[in-house]
Amino acid sequence: MNRIIRTHIIEITGVLIIALALYVISFSSSIKDSISFPPSILNLNTIFISILIEALPFVLIGVLIAGVIQIFVTEEHIRKCIPKNKLLAVIMSCVVGSLFPACECGIVPIVRRLVGKGVPIYAAMGFMLTGPLINPIVIASTYMAFGNNTMIAGLRMGLGFIIALMVAFAISLFFKGTQFKSSTANVHIHKQPKEDFITRLWSMLTHSIDEFFDMAKYLIMGAFLAALVQTYMPAKALLEAGNGPVSSIIVMMGLTYVLSLCSEADAFIGASFSSIFPTPSILAFLIFGPMIDLKNTLMMLGVFRFKFVMTVLAFVVVIVFVSILLVSSFL
């Protein structure tokens, strides 16, 4: 118990120190006046804070949902809902994910709890891939961002769903078990004793707080790395590298991975590249980023085994790239 309390104190202290440093750099005019920061550092700070501000609400929503799953959803409920057949389980998880308004910032803690409750890893990955990509909010924002263009929104939804099915089914062929890291294997919680609603609600909030501090450190690292690359990545080299039809797809996939945009807002950024890059590369940007990005990868690495995360990343990269190439001739 004392060890757990010490761990939480260290994590809370670390978050408070980071918050204080961000406040001093961002809002303290006396500090700014006395210390001359290079423009690149100020830009790095601005991008880093904007990513955190954009992502934190969705992480909070995600950990609250994870807490509800942990306390109020039993293994028996899961077993009754998930089909025994792998293909049917993958299809059902992708359908449920497409109806679930989750952002990729908050999907990892939800998936972690689902797997801990007995959801097969391949079904959980299907949910993770479709949740941030095809949910109603994302489709509506895509439709508006591209000037009420139903083709882009439809392709993002339809092709993204097919890609998620293929990735999840590929995972089912290669991986079994939870794939949790040894340090997180204890998320598979035993049956909860019968308790009154208030006690269970308090337990849900406690689990949500634990989940938040567990995920927040990976979110902060991912946001900083994304801001670092955005600040120091030369735009001219990016445009020159994306001249060809194949290279433009690769560049836009790499860009969306590094930018780590929220899936509810990435369509507006993607639309701004429409005059520079062809439609297939824009589609790759819109599909690949919500499925997996830099901060999402780091959050997954905090939960799942390194080999598993890298394999999922490779599956998504290859299947998205090949799928976009195949449909590019029709666009």
SVG drawing of the C-alpha trace seen along z (x, -y; Angstrom):
<svg xmlns="http://www.w3.org/2000/svg" viewBox="-26 -42 44 62">
<polyline fill="none" stroke="black" stroke-width="0.4" points="0.0,0.0 2.8,-2.4 4.5,-1.7 1.4,-2.5 0.9,-5.8 4.5,-6.8 4.1,-6.0 1.0,-8.2 2.7,-11.0 5.7,-10.9 3.4,-11.0 1.2,-13.8 4.4,-15.8 5.8,-15.3 2.6,-16.5 2.5,-19.6 6.1,-20.4 5.4,-20.2 2.3,-22.3 4.3,-24.9 7.0,-25.0 4.5,-25.4 2.8,-28.2 6.1,-30.1 7.1,-29.7 3.8,-30.6 2.2,-33.2 4.8,-34.8 5.7,-38.1 8.5,-38.9 10.2,-35.6 9.7,-36.2 11.2,-39.7 14.2,-38.6 15.0,-35.5 15.3,-35.7 13.9,-32.5 14.6,-31.7 11.5,-31.8 11.7,-28.0 11.5,-27.3 8.4,-29.5 6.9,-27.8 7.7,-24.4 6.1,-25.4 2.9,-26.7 2.5,-23.5 3.2,-21.3 0.5,-23.1 -2.0,-23.1 -1.6,-19.3 -2.1,-18.7 -5.1,-21.1 -6.7,-19.3 -6.0,-15.8 -6.6,-16.0 -10.5,-16.3 -10.6,-13.2 -8.2,-11.3 -10.4,-12.3 -13.5,-11.0 -11.6,-7.8 -10.4,-7.1 -14.0,-7.7 -15.4,-5.2 -12.6,-2.8 -13.6,-3.3 -17.2,-2.5 -16.1,0.7 -13.9,1.7 -16.6,1.4 -19.9,1.9 -19.1,4.3 -18.5,7.9 -16.6,10.7 -20.0,12.5 -21.4,9.5 -18.3,9.5 -18.5,13.2 -22.2,13.0 -21.6,10.1 -18.5,11.3 -19.1,14.0 -16.9,17.1 -16.1,16.9 -13.0,14.7 -14.3,13.1 -17.7,12.3 -15.9,10.9 -13.8,8.6 -16.8,7.4 -18.8,6.7 -16.0,4.8 -15.4,2.7 -19.2,1.9 -19.3,1.0 -16.2,-1.2 -17.7,-3.0 -20.7,-4.0 -18.6,-5.0 -17.6,-8.7 -14.1,-8.2 -10.9,-10.1 -7.5,-8.2 -6.3,-10.2 -8.6,-8.4 -9.2,-5.1 -6.1,-3.3 -7.3,-3.2 -10.7,-2.0 -9.1,0.8 -6.9,1.7 -9.9,2.2 -11.8,4.1 -8.9,6.6 -8.5,6.9 -12.2,7.8 -11.9,10.6 -12.3,9.0 -10.0,10.8 -7.0,8.7 -8.0,8.7 -11.5,7.5 -10.2,4.8 -7.9,3.6 -10.8,3.5 -12.6,1.3 -9.5,-0.9 -9.0,-1.4 -12.5,-2.3 -13.5,-4.3 -11.5,-7.4 -11.9,-7.1 -15.5,-6.4 -17.6,-7.7 -20.4,-10.1 -18.5,-13.2 -15.5,-12.5 -17.6,-11.9 -19.6,-15.1 -16.4,-17.1 -14.9,-15.6 -18.0,-16.3 -17.9,-20.0 -14.1,-20.4 -14.1,-19.4 -17.0,-21.7 -19.8,-19.2 -18.0,-16.6 -19.7,-13.3 -17.0,-11.4 -14.1,-12.1 -16.3,-11.5 -17.6,-8.3 -14.2,-7.0 -12.8,-7.7 -15.6,-5.8 -15.9,-2.9 -12.2,-2.3 -11.2,-2.9 -13.7,-0.3 -12.4,2.3 -8.8,1.5 -9.6,1.9 -11.3,5.3 -8.1,6.5 -5.7,5.3 -7.8,6.8 -8.2,10.1 -4.4,10.2 -3.8,9.6 -6.1,12.5 -3.8,14.8 -0.6,13.9 -1.4,13.0 -3.2,14.6 -3.7,13.6 -3.9,10.1 -0.4,9.0 -0.1,6.8 3.4,5.9 4.3,7.8 4.0,4.5 0.4,4.0 -0.8,7.6 -2.7,6.9 -5.3,4.9 -7.3,8.1 -9.3,7.5 -11.0,10.3 -14.7,10.3 -16.0,7.3 -17.9,8.1 -21.5,6.9 -21.4,3.3 -23.9,0.4 -24.0,-2.1 -22.2,-4.9 -19.3,-2.6 -19.1,-1.4 -19.2,-4.9 -16.4,-6.0 -14.4,-2.9 -15.1,-3.9 -13.7,-7.4 -10.6,-6.0 -9.9,-3.7 -10.3,-6.6 -7.8,-8.7 -5.3,-5.8 -5.8,-5.3 -5.4,-9.0 -2.0,-9.3 -0.9,-6.0 -1.7,-7.4 -0.9,-11.0 2.9,-10.5 2.9,-8.8 0.6,-11.5 3.0,-14.2 6.0,-12.4 4.1,-11.9 2.9,-15.5 6.4,-16.8 8.0,-14.6 5.2,-15.6 5.8,-19.3 9.6,-18.8 9.2,-17.3 6.7,-19.9 8.9,-22.7 12.1,-21.5 10.9,-19.6 11.6,-21.7 8.4,-22.3 10.3,-22.7 11.9,-19.3 8.4,-17.9 6.9,-19.4 9.9,-18.2 9.7,-14.7 6.0,-14.5 6.1,-15.2 5.3,-11.8 2.0,-9.9 3.6,-7.2 5.9,-9.5 3.0,-11.9 1.1,-9.0 4.2,-8.2 4.8,-11.8 1.2,-12.4 1.1,-9.2 4.3,-10.2 3.0,-13.7 -0.2,-12.6 1.7,-10.2 4.0,-12.9 1.4,-15.7 -0.7,-13.5 -3.9,-15.5 -7.2,-14.8 -9.4,-12.9 -12.3,-15.3 -10.2,-18.1 -7.7,-16.5 -10.1,-16.8 -9.7,-20.6 -5.9,-20.2 -6.1,-17.6 -8.3,-19.9 -5.7,-22.6 -3.3,-20.3 -5.8,-19.7 -4.2,-22.3 -0.7,-20.8 -1.2,-17.0 -3.5,-14.7 -6.7,-13.1 -5.2,-9.7 -2.5,-11.1 -5.1,-13.3 -7.2,-10.2 -4.1,-8.4 -3.7,-11.3 -7.3,-11.1 -7.3,-7.3 -3.9,-6.5 -3.6,-9.3 -6.7,-8.4 -5.8,-4.7 -2.4,-5.2 -0.1,-8.2 3.0,-9.1 1.3,-9.9 -1.1,-6.9 1.9,-4.6 3.6,-5.7 0.4,-5.2 0.1,-1.7 3.7,-1.0 2.9,-1.8 0.3,0.9 1.2,3.6 4.3,5.5 6.8,3.8 6.6,6.5 2.8,6.4 2.7,2.6 5.3,2.6 3.5,5.3 0.2,3.5 1.9,0.3 3.5,2.3 0.1,3.9 -1.6,0.5 1.2,-1.1 1.3,1.6 -2.5,2.2 -3.3,-1.6 -0.5,-2.2 -1.5,0.7 -5.2,0.0 -4.7,-3.7 -2.5,-2.7 -5.2,-0.3 -8.0,-2.9 -5.9,-5.7 -6.5,-4.8 -10.2,-5.4 -9.8,-8.8"/>
</svg>
